[in-house]
Amino acid sequence: MGKEKYIIQSADQCLEILLLLCVPDFMPHTVQEIDMALGLGKNKIYRMLVTLEHKCLVRKHKGRWGVTPEIVKIAYGFRRHLAERREELEDLEMEYSAHHFE
């Protein structure tokens, strides 16, 4: 069974919904469309969307659910993380080059 036994099913399903709304083109979906894609049941999907809405990650507009600009914070944080690592790696490369190629 492995790592699967540690997965929280409701969290996994909630993230499936969020990914569906984000990838590939941030297209808003109705609850019915989400259910057709994921087969989780309309009631469960609605409750998960309301949970994501509570965290300001999605909103409902004209009967369709889509991600909010709040999702950009996640991407921005990841880009910052990568930028910090890039500087660290560049510093290591410079240090290595200075000591080994003189």
C-alpha atoms as a printed R data frame, in Angstrom:
    type eleno elety resid chain resno       x      y       z
1   ATOM     1    CA   MET     A     1   0.000  0.000   0.000
2   ATOM     2    CA   GLY     A     2   2.868  2.416   0.728
3   ATOM     3    CA   LYS     A     3   2.348  6.141   0.896
4   ATOM     4    CA   GLU     A     4  -1.296  5.888  -0.202
5   ATOM     5    CA   LYS     A     5  -2.308  4.975   3.346
6   ATOM     6    CA   TYR     A     6  -1.206  8.453   4.491
7   ATOM     7    CA   ILE     A     7  -3.215 10.374   1.888
8   ATOM     8    CA   ILE     A     8  -6.191 12.286   3.261
9   ATOM     9    CA   GLN     A     9  -8.845 11.541   0.679
10  ATOM    10    CA   SER     A    10 -10.858 14.738   1.119
11  ATOM    11    CA   ALA     A    11  -7.729 16.917   0.854
12  ATOM    12    CA   ASP     A    12  -6.641 14.985  -2.235
13  ATOM    13    CA   GLN     A    13 -10.039 15.478  -3.852
14  ATOM    14    CA   CYS     A    14 -10.092 19.163  -2.975
15  ATOM    15    CA   LEU     A    15  -6.720 19.594  -4.651
16  ATOM    16    CA   GLU     A    16  -7.990 17.672  -7.693
17  ATOM    17    CA   ILE     A    17 -10.746 20.263  -8.031
18  ATOM    18    CA   LEU     A    18  -8.299 23.130  -7.680
19  ATOM    19    CA   LEU     A    19  -5.974 21.624 -10.292
20  ATOM    20    CA   LEU     A    20  -8.893 21.090 -12.657
21  ATOM    21    CA   LEU     A    21  -9.751 24.784 -12.364
22  ATOM    22    CA   CYS     A    22  -6.120 25.820 -12.923
23  ATOM    23    CA   VAL     A    23  -4.816 23.515 -15.627
24  ATOM    24    CA   PRO     A    24  -4.434 24.085 -18.452
25  ATOM    25    CA   ASP     A    25  -6.109 27.463 -18.931
26  ATOM    26    CA   PHE     A    26  -7.784 28.615 -15.692
27  ATOM    27    CA   MET     A    27 -11.211 27.843 -17.139
28  ATOM    28    CA   PRO     A    28 -14.168 28.283 -14.782
29  ATOM    29    CA   HIS     A    29 -16.414 25.232 -14.418
30  ATOM    30    CA   THR     A    30 -19.888 24.522 -13.109
31  ATOM    31    CA   VAL     A    31 -20.331 21.999 -10.317
32  ATOM    32    CA   GLN     A    32 -21.838 19.643 -12.900
33  ATOM    33    CA   GLU     A    33 -18.791 19.968 -15.181
34  ATOM    34    CA   ILE     A    34 -16.462 19.266 -12.265
35  ATOM    35    CA   ASP     A    35 -18.544 16.232 -11.346
36  ATOM    36    CA   MET     A    36 -18.426 14.970 -14.941
37  ATOM    37    CA   ALA     A    37 -14.632 15.341 -14.954
38  ATOM    38    CA   LEU     A    38 -13.890 13.934 -11.507
39  ATOM    39    CA   GLY     A    39 -16.971 11.948 -10.491
40  ATOM    40    CA   LEU     A    40 -16.905 13.041  -6.866
41  ATOM    41    CA   GLY     A    41 -20.573 13.899  -6.484
42  ATOM    42    CA   LYS     A    42 -22.129 17.344  -6.696
43  ATOM    43    CA   ASN     A    43 -22.708 17.754  -2.949
44  ATOM    44    CA   LYS     A    44 -19.094 16.924  -2.064
45  ATOM    45    CA   ILE     A    45 -17.780 19.137  -4.860
46  ATOM    46    CA   TYR     A    46 -19.901 22.066  -3.711
47  ATOM    47    CA   ARG     A    47 -18.673 21.709  -0.114
48  ATOM    48    CA   MET     A    48 -15.063 21.563  -1.294
49  ATOM    49    CA   LEU     A    49 -15.550 24.628  -3.485
50  ATOM    50    CA   VAL     A    50 -16.991 26.515  -0.525
51  ATOM    51    CA   THR     A    51 -13.941 25.440   1.495
52  ATOM    52    CA   LEU     A    52 -11.617 26.732  -1.233
53  ATOM    53    CA   GLU     A    53 -13.706 29.899  -1.391
54  ATOM    54    CA   HIS     A    54 -13.240 30.331   2.359
55  ATOM    55    CA   LYS     A    55  -9.477 30.431   1.693
56  ATOM    56    CA   CYS     A    56 -10.087 32.927  -1.159
57  ATOM    57    CA   LEU     A    57  -8.670 30.512  -3.752
58  ATOM    58    CA   VAL     A    58 -11.864 30.212  -5.826
59  ATOM    59    CA   ARG     A    59 -15.032 32.196  -6.365
60  ATOM    60    CA   LYS     A    60 -18.366 31.656  -8.039
61  ATOM    61    CA   HIS     A    61 -19.352 33.991 -10.855
62  ATOM    62    CA   LYS     A    62 -22.469 33.486 -12.987
63  ATOM    63    CA   GLY     A    63 -22.808 29.865 -11.883
64  ATOM    64    CA   ARG     A    64 -19.215 28.936 -12.682
65  ATOM    65    CA   TRP     A    65 -16.364 28.419 -10.263
66  ATOM    66    CA   GLY     A    66 -12.899 29.703 -11.056
67  ATOM    67    CA   VAL     A    67  -9.659 30.465  -9.315
68  ATOM    68    CA   THR     A    68  -9.009 33.915  -7.895
69  ATOM    69    CA   PRO     A    69  -5.874 36.033  -8.210
70  ATOM    70    CA   GLU     A    70  -5.024 34.752  -4.712
71  ATOM    71    CA   ILE     A    71  -3.661 31.633  -6.420
72  ATOM    72    CA   VAL     A    72  -0.841 33.812  -7.740
73  ATOM    73    CA   LYS     A    73   0.578 34.006  -4.215
74  ATOM    74    CA   ILE     A    74   1.417 30.313  -4.425
75  ATOM    75    CA   ALA     A    75   3.166 30.727  -7.767
76  ATOM    76    CA   TYR     A    76   4.927 33.883  -6.598
77  ATOM    77    CA   GLY     A    77   6.221 32.136  -3.485
78  ATOM    78    CA   PHE     A    78   7.535 29.258  -5.575
79  ATOM    79    CA   ARG     A    79   9.245 31.611  -8.026
80  ATOM    80    CA   ARG     A    80  10.889 33.410  -5.101
81  ATOM    81    CA   HIS     A    81  12.036 30.072  -3.719
82  ATOM    82    CA   LEU     A    82  13.561 29.150  -7.078
83  ATOM    83    CA   ALA     A    83  15.262 32.543  -7.347
84  ATOM    84    CA   GLU     A    84  16.821 32.090  -3.911
85  ATOM    85    CA   ARG     A    85  18.069 28.638  -4.855
86  ATOM    86    CA   ARG     A    86  19.413 29.917  -8.179
87  ATOM    87    CA   GLU     A    87  21.581 32.478  -6.381
88  ATOM    88    CA   GLU     A    88  22.791 29.787  -4.000
89  ATOM    89    CA   LEU     A    89  23.687 27.470  -6.879
90  ATOM    90    CA   GLU     A    90  25.417 30.261  -8.791
91  ATOM    91    CA   ASP     A    91  27.468 31.095  -5.685
92  ATOM    92    CA   LEU     A    92  28.479 27.443  -5.314
93  ATOM    93    CA   GLU     A    93  29.435 27.283  -8.969
94  ATOM    94    CA   MET     A    94  31.566 30.426  -8.672
95  ATOM    95    CA   GLU     A    95  33.229 29.115  -5.513
96  ATOM    96    CA   TYR     A    96  33.926 25.755  -7.113
97  ATOM    97    CA   SER     A    97  35.274 27.348 -10.307
98  ATOM    98    CA   ALA     A    98  37.525 29.721  -8.355
99  ATOM    99    CA   HIS     A    99  39.091 26.914  -6.305
100 ATOM   100    CA   HIS     A   100  39.381 24.218  -8.940
101 ATOM   101    CA   PHE     A   101  40.267 26.014 -12.142
102 ATOM   102    CA   GLU     A   102  43.001 28.428 -11.047
